[in-house]
């Protein structure tokens, strides 16, 4: 059986959903093909512990989505199909150091800096945000467009007009700088480092990787501006809204159908073979996959791909693995600092100090002795996720090895890999780390569930080696060089084939940036062709 459409989208993570919806809105006939039995990729909500407790199994927070072009284009229609967000105008994030010190980020930067020890740091923090907002159009253009294109010239000129040559060079220098170095050179105290260095983990970086000097103001400005919205009733409801919109737009949704290979006709990709069927694409195939999968499996060997590109795809690097722990509580935890009871997301970290060590341990194959713990308290924003009076913790660990070769604390046996015993042992270490700052935690735990790096890799083939971010985001494999130096645009070297997803620019994160970018390019190109 065969079917012919204008475009086939492979993979239904946020970028695939965005691309399919935007193309269909523009009048294209679209088929969306997904290997799993449900849409959404790493967007899912499940009762993983006890009935009545809704846990976002993977991703949860949507500041990148609501601040991006995909939401600007589709948001109104998604809300029409039931999407609702819950957010806060108060404290949205905080960090608890090992000694119990707490630093909080408020939506109002002026409130945030009130607690800074040094007056010059208060001014420097406000200046950092102000400078970012002054250049937001240019920086947004860089992050939301094809970097290797003529269109980037207008953003370069905009930055030069605003910042002159010396100021523009400062942005370049920040991009080459680590978060640790950026904070040391910009601030006298450590409050900014404590608040924002752990956030680098959410971008697949560490405090000692280049580009942290750009990412810290980017993260800070985005979250001060947009907060940390979560989907009412669970992240799965975003997928539900997309599915309703796609069905309204008559998109051919095919779940449970892994793509076996791409169809090649006269050197051009013209469709996919999946589930024993052929789906032809008149105009484009968009593949939300890693370079390893695209050039090492899906593309036939007959495709005219430069040898250097195939070699770069073979050597594409993946980052640290991650894991999740979902905890059902009989009541909210009692934090030593009672202000944390109302903060949706808390990091347990000493900033660049402990987070840098934990990243180094994980990259050396060791289970970190003092992991950075991301403590999500979504019930603070959305009480409907838990029974009346109850609470839940969404714990994320982004500094774990996929194949552990040892334990930095010398306590856990790693010889069998991610066995049930190892996963539970490490989870107990993490829970004990949380309990140092919320002493009654153990008395309130009703149940918990662990999602290991093996689980991530098994569920989503793009999470190679348990890396949820589609590949290392270190500077040599990011921005101008993402996904590959020899194929750094979303249009691949093979006609008719486009690559989207976390492995491509603008990288990981629940923003839908690459799906939006490619859909708009295709729509624009189609209109231009019709005008001719």
N, C-alpha and C positions, 0 to 999 in steps of 0.2 A: 504494500500500500504506500502511496506517495501523497504528499501534500505540498503545495507551493504557496509561499507567503513572501512578503517584501523583506522581512528580516527575521532571523532566528537569534534568540538570546539564550546562551548556554549558562545556566547557573542562576539561582533565584535569591542570592544574598541581596543586600540593599542596593547595590549597583545594578544588578540584573533587574530588580523590580522597578527601579527608577527609569532605566533605559527602555524597558518594555512599555511602561506607562506613557512616557513622553513621546515615543515614536507612534504609539497607537493614537494618542491625542492629536497628532499631526496628520492622521489619516492613513498611516502605514498599517498593513496587515502584519501581525506579529505572532510568532510562536515562542513560548517561553518553556524551556526544557530543563528539568531538575531531576537529579539522580535520586534524591531522597523522596519519601512519601509525602513530605510537606514542604511548603515554600518557606523562605526566610533565611536560610543559611544559619549564621550564628545569632539569629533573633528568635527566641523561643521562650515560652512561659509554661512551667509545668508544676504540678503538685509533687515535688520530689521527696518530700519528707513525710508530711501528714496531710490528711484531708483539710481543706480550708486554707492552706498555706500556699500561696502562689509565688514561685521563685523564677526570676529571669535566669534561665539556665546558663546563658553565655553573656552577651552584651546587655546593657541596661540603660545607660545614660545617653541623652540625645542632644547635647549642646551643638555638636558639629552638624547635625541634621537640620535643626531649626534655624541655624545661622547660615545655611548654604543655599546654593542656587536651586537644588532639587526641591527643597521645601518651598522656596519662593514660587516655583512653577506649579507644584502639585499640592501644596498644603491645603488650600481651600477645598479641593475635591476630596482629599483624604479626610478632612474633618467632616465633610458631608457624608462620608461613609463610616463615620463613627469614631474617628481618631480624637482622643482627648489627651491633653498633657496636664501633669501636676508639677508645680514648680514652687520656688520660694523667693521672697524678696529680702530674706534675712541672710543668716550665715548658711552657706552652701557647702563648704568644705573646711576641713581642719586637719592638722597634723599633731599627733601626740608623740613626743620624744620618749626615750627609754626612762628618763628621769622624771617623767610625768608632766613636763612642761607642755602647754597647749598653745598653738597658734591657729587662729581662725581667719577664714576669708569670708567677708560679707559682700553682698551684691554692690553695696556702696563702697568704693575704694577708700573714701575718707574715713569710714568706720573701721575698715581693715587696718589702716595704718595708725590708728589711735594707740594701738598696743605696741607699736614698734619702739624699741628702746632709744633709738637715736633720731633726732629731728631731721638730720640730713637724709636718713633712709626714708622717712615719710615723704620728703620732697622728691627723692630719687624714684620711689615707687610710682608716685603720681605722674612724674615726668615720663617714666617708662611707658605707662599706659597712654598718656597724652600723645606721645610721639607715635605710638602704634596707631592710635585712632586717626591721627593726622595723615597717616600713610596707608590707611586701611584699604582704600580703593586699589592702590598699586600692589600691595602685598596680596590682597584678595585676588587680583588679576593673575599674579604669579602662581598662587596656589590653586586657582580654579581654571587655568588655561593650559594650552600646549606650550611648554617652555621653549621648545625648538620650533618656533613659528614667528612669522613676521608680526603677528598681533601682539607679541610680547614687547615690541618696540614702544608702543604707546604707554605701556606700564613703566618701562624704563624711563621714558621721557617725563612721565608724571612724577616718578620718584626723584628724578634730577631737578625738576622744577621746584619741588617741595623742599628737598634736602640739600640741594647743590651737590657738588662732587664729593666734598668731604663727608657730608652726612650720609650719602649713598654708600660711600666706602665703609662707613661705620656699620651699616646693615650687612654688608658683605662680611665684614670682620666678625660680627655676631653670629653669622651663619657658620663660620669656620670654628667657632668657639664652643667649648663644652658648657653645660649648665653650671658645673662647679666653678669653672673659671669666670664665667659671666657674673655670677653672684659675688664672687670674691672681689672682682674689679669694680663692681657697680655699687655694692652696699657694704656698709661698715659692720652691721649686725647680720644675724643669720636667719631672720624671720622669712625673707623671700625664699631663701634656699630651702628652709623647712617646709614652706607651703607648696612650692612648685617643683622642686627637684623630683619628688616621688611621682609627679604627674608625667614625667618623661617616660615612665614605664608604659603608660597607656598609649604611647606612640611608638613602642617597640625600641626605645633607646635606653641608655643608662646615663647617669650624671656625668660620665666622662667621655661620652661620644660627642663628636662635632655636631653642630646645628642646634645644640641645647640653648645657645645664646639667642637664637631666633624663636625657638619653641616656647621658652618661658613667657616672653611677652605675648606671644600668640595665644597660648592657653589661658593666661591671666585675663587678657582683654576679652576673649570669647566668653569666658565664664562669668566675669563681672557683668558683661553685657547681656548674656542669655541664660545665666544660671545653669542648673543641672536638671533639666526637665526629664521626667519619666512618664511613660504611657500609663494612663489610668487603666487599672485592671490587669496590667502586665504588658511587656513589650510585644507579646504575640498579637495584641490588638492593632499594632501598626501593620503587621503582616495581613491581618484580616481586612483592614481598610484598603490596603493595596490590592488584595485579591478581589474584593468587591468592585474596585475601580477597574481592574483589568478585565473582569467578566463583563462589566458594563460596556467596555471598549471592544469587546469581542476578541480579546487575545486568546489564542489557543494555548491553554495551560496544560502542560504534560509533566506530571510528577511520577516518581518511581521509574524514570527512564534515563539511565546514564547514557551519555553520548559515547558511542563506540569509536567513531572517527569522524573527521571532517571530510566532506565531499569535495573533490578537486576536479574541475573541468577546464581544460585548456589553460592550466596554470592559475586559475582563479578559484577561490573557495566559494562554492555555490550551494552549500547546505550542510546538513548533518545526517548521520545514520544513528538512530537510537531506537531501542525496543523493537528491532527488526524492521523498522520503517525508515523511509527516506523523507526528510523534510527539506524541500528545496527553498533557497533564498534568492529572490530576484536581485536584491540590492546589497545586502550585508549580512554577515554573521558576526555577532558580538560574543566573545568568549570570556566569561568571568572565571579565569583559571590562572594557575601559576605559569611562569615561563617553562618550568620543568615539564609540566603536563602538556602545554601547548606545542612546544617544539620537540619534545621527547616522546610524544605518544599520539596526540590527536591529529597532528598534521602528517599526512602521508610523506614518505621519504622523497617522493617525486616533486614535492613543492619546492619552488625556487627560493630557498632561504640561504643567504650568505653563510658560508662556513663559520665565519667569526660569530655570527648570531647564534648558531646552534651551539658553538663552543661556550659562549657566554651563558646561554641557558643551562647548559650542563653544569656550569660552575656557579650558578645562582645560589646565594647563601641564605640560609634560614636562621632565624634568631632564636632566642631562648624560648623554652616551652612555658606553658602556663597551666594552672589548674584552678578549680573553683571548689568552694565548700559552702553548702547551703545549710543553714541552721534554723530550726523552728524553736521559738522560745515561748514560754508560758506568759511572759511579760517583758517589757523593754528592759535592757540591761541598765543597771545603775552605775553610771560612770563616776570615777573619782572627781572629775570636773563635770558638774551637772549641766554645763552649757552644751556638752556633746549630745545630750539626749535629743536635741532638736536639729542636729546637723546631719544631712542626708548621707554624706560620704566623708569618712575619716581615714587618714593614712596613719599607720603606726610605723614611724621612721625617725631617724635622726638626720633626715635630709640627705645631702650628698654623701655624708660620712657612712652611715650604715647601709644606705641603699647602694652606694658604690661597691661596698664590700660584698653585699649579697649578690649583686650582679656578677662580680668577678668569680665568686664561688660557684654560681650556677654555670657560668661559661667554662669553668674548669671541670664541670661534671659533678660538682658536689651539691648536696642539699644544704642550703644556707642555714647557718646557726641562728641568725637573727633576721628572718625574712621580713621584707616590707609587706605589711598586711593591708589590703584595701578593704575597709569595712563599710559595706553599703547598708544603709538603713532606709530602704525604700518605703517602709511603712510610715515613716515620718511624713512623707509627701502624700502617700496613697494608703490610708488605713484599710481600704477594701481588700488588700492583698492578704490580710491575716484575720483570724477570728477576733471578735471584740475583746480588748484587753491584751491580746497577744502581740508578738513581734517576730521579726525574722532578720537574720543577718545574711548578707551576700558577700562572702569573703573571696577575694581574688588574689592569687599568688602569681606574679609575673617574673619570678626569678628562680625557675626550676629547670633542671636539665631533663632532656627527653630520655636519655640513657644515663641514669645516675651511676657514678663509679665510686661514690663514697658519701659520707655524711660529715660535714664540717664540724658538727658537734660530737662526732664519734659515738652516737647513740643508736642509730638505726642501721639495720642490715639491708644493703642495697644490692646484694648479689643476684637477686631474682628479678630486678627491674621493678616496675610499678605493680607489685603484687598488692592484694587487698591489705595485707599486713603492713606493708610500707606506706600505702596511702593513708591508712588509719593512724599509723604512728606519726606521720608528718602532720596530719590534721590535728592530732592532739597537741603537738608543739605549737601550732598556729593558734588553737583555741586558748592554750595557756598564755600565749603572748597577749591575746586580747584580754584575758582575765586579769592580767596585771593592772589594767586600767579600768576594768569593770569587774570587781571582785566577786559579785554574786552571779556571774555568768553560769558557772557550772550548775548551780541550783535551779536555773531557769531553762536549761537545755532539755528539750523534749525529744528531739531527733536531729540527725544531721546526715548529709549525703555528700559524697566527694565525686567530682568530675576530674579525672586524671588526664595528663598529657596524652596517654594512649586513647582515652575516650574522645578527646578533641580530634585527634588525627583520624580515628575511625569514623567519626560522624561527618567530618568535612575534609575532603581530600586536599583542599587548599591549605589546611593546617599541617603542612609537612613537618614531621618531627615535633608535633605538638605546638608549633608556632602559630598563634591565632592571627598574626598580622601579615601573613602572606609573604614573608621574607624579611630579612634584616633591613632596618631603616637607617643604617649607618650612611654617612654622607656619600660615600663612593658608590652606593647602590640606591640613591634617593635623588629627588629633584631632577636635575638634568640627566641623570643616569638610571632612572627607574622606568621600566623594569630592567632594561639592558642598555649598555652604552651604544651598541650597534642598532638598537630598535627602541629608542626612547620616546617614541610617539605612540599614541593608541592605535593608529593605523599601522598594521604590521607590514613587513616586506612583501607579504603575499596579498595580491589584490582581493578585495571583498572581505577580508578578515580584519577585525578590530579586537583589541584586547582591553578588557576593563577589569575592575576588582582591586583588592588591596595591594596586589603586586605591582600595580601601575600608579602613576602620578594621579592624585596627590598623596597616595599611600594609604595606610590603614586608618580605621576610624569609621564610625557609623554616619558618614556624611553623604554618601551617594554621589561623591564628586565626579568620579570617572564615568559612571553611568550617565549622569547629566551632561557632562562635557561631550561625550561621544554622540549621544542622542541629538544634542543641539547642532553639532557639526554635520551630522548626516541630514538633519532636517534643513539646515541652511544650504548645504550642497545640493539637495534635491530641488529647493526653490530656485537656486541659481541656474540649475540645468533647465528647469521649466521656462525661466525667463529667456534663456538663450533660444 
